[in-house]
Amino acid sequence: MQELKGKEIATSTIESTKTAFLSSYLNPDGLARLSVLQPTDQNRYLVQEPDPPSVWVFGLALLDYWRATYGENRLTINLDDLSAPGALSDIFLIGGGRINRYLQQLADEGYVEVYRLAPPYQVVLRHSDPAPLLEKLYAPDSHDS
């Protein structure tokens, strides 16, 4: 990527990227149900804040993200890592306050512990089985948090 630094991007590349991005977020078979983009008029879109996921969806994503990013054997991470660019906060378009509420609920379920004695604050993974989260997500009486 370093060899591209300072070079101009071709107009055709910009147009094809724009088309792919817009198609992804506007196509009913794609990500349109997230309601991230709202067309306002020709070639203009309003970026909206989508509804936050349920705590169970967040918990499943946390387990998957943890495994993919840190591996099976890592037990603790910095709390700030969840708000880093490209991490869970960006994926779900949520802020640190909601992440903290989700982590508290997941702590109540025995999945994590959060240590805030001194920075950097730590998240400890206590349980990595997704089955109970899936049960809660798909339970007939489940409600989003």
ABEGO torsion letter per residue (X at the ends): XAAABGBBBBAAAAAAAAAAAAAAAABAABAAAAGABBBABBGBBBBBBBBBBBAAAAAAAAAAAAAAAAEAABABBBAAAAABBGBAAAAAGBBAAAAAAAAAAAAAAGABBBBAABOBBBBBBABABAAAAAAAAABAABBBX
